[in-house]
Amino acid sequence: MAGRRALKAVLIDLSGTLHIEDTAVPGAQEALNRLRQASVAVKFVTNTTKESKRNLLERLQNLNFDLQEKEIFTSLSAARSLLEQRQHRPLLLVEDSALEDFTGIDTSEPNAIVIGLAPDHFNYQTLNKAFRMILDGAPLIAIHKARYYKRKDGLALGPGPFVTGLEYATDCKATVVGKPEKTFFTQALSDLGCCPDEAVMIGDDARDDVGGAQNAGMLGILVRTGKYREGDENKISPPPHLTCDSFPDAVEHILKNLL
Amino acid sequence: MAAGGWPDCVQSLKGVILDMCGVLYDSGEGDGVAIPGSVEAVKRLKASNLQLRFCTNETQASREKFVAKLQRLGFDISVCEVFSPAPAAVSVLKHRGLRPHLLVHDGLLPEFDGVDKTNPNCVIIGDAAENFSYQNLNDAFRVLIGLEKPVLFSLGQGRYYKETDGLKLDVGVYMKALEYACDLEAEVIGKPSAAFFNSVLSDMGIQPQEALMIGDDLVNDVGGAQRCGMKGVQVRTGKYRPSDEKHPTVTADGTVDDLARAVDTILNQRGQ
């Protein structure tokens, strides 16, 4: 692509791109190995509000993917780095399984709210507590604003509705840290020492993965696996840099054309 | 004040609508307390040649229970004079052939006793307070998302209110949550909806320009009434804040210290 600098980093979505539930996308492990032999940095990026990096790592290693914990960057990591940067002491409205990603963060006398998907915390009393803190000036940080998600027993409310309700109550705007926010992508790249225009993102979500990355100045490759539905590539403007069948094809394209 | 403004406008009045909480009484422990002079003020209005109705967004108790509380505080008031969102909702349901899933306070349930709630095709939310659990909100969400044309009614749209132990989230917050989750717009029943005010006017059989609303909530009482063509006066009791008097979008036709002063002015102007 004219005017672009040489590719230095590849960001890869996890669920729907490398694996679907407990099954790897065919050829994905092999493709990842080929990519690692090229001179690019690799990072794995995902929106999660309840899975720690350790959990994600275990799942991928069980599927024979070659990766390390420090290569994983999640919406929880993004929330953590925002807290560290601003030296906030958060009230963490996240599920217990996510707490280990906040180990070492001071949560005494909280002066900020971090809100993820946490049905156990979404009762009237806790939301009132969060509401009063926000009125007193505590910033509201949302892991992401998903409307709902699919559970075994049917659809269930995501964190987005609760974030929206608190925004209305307090007349303030939450800071959203997950995909498709621009800062999510720039933070994921920050310790690799590369700029957005030296990076490409591969994912199955046209809006959150590809649109978000391209909006941050990266290239975006959409794969037709996971949550992909026909025509998704037309839902974002500009369209994806490339739409291809699956992760191995995306790697093929990068190795041939972007290096 | 221009001719036709407060208090000149009271010459042509035929009816007065009073907000309740913050105008007649302050809520708190037990029944709360009557605002000084308000019991007498209601009595004087009733003795005048003006019609009188009461209009509240109260949705934590049935109208019967709520009116009984005000009677205990000394007010001369009866159920048929009080307009609240739940009975208005019941009549909307009947009119449109809808069967509700309810997410409301337990105290409000008797209002919906005679309503068919099987196989719901709409959702009604009120100020459910402790009933606003994740599970209950999720149940309401699933009803809505499962409907071909989801219909959500919200009994009021307040952000929060004050109780003795601090500020509490109001129904509007949960209305916004469900709106966002289902990508829809709720229909608000109660103040400040025009349909609600119009039902009070039609009960009195008078035109909007013949009616005056007195309330402590600048946006929902005063602003809502003004948008219907009524006059709106704010009292400096209840949730009144001095900043209301320089609000960017709503300007009351008049601002008075309390209901007693408002009624003094009205009756004096009318020579009664």
Interface residues (C-beta under 8 A of the other chain):
Chain A: P119 D120 F122 N123 Y124 Q125 L127 N128 F131 R132 L135 R147 Y148 G154 L155 A156 L157 G158 G160 P161 F162 T164 G165 L166 E167 Y168 A169 T170 D171
Chain B: A129 E130 N131 F132 S133 Y134 Q135 L137 N138 F141 R142 I145 R159 Y160 G166 L167 K168 L169 D170 G172 V173 Y174 K176 A177 L178 E179 Y180 A181 C182 D183
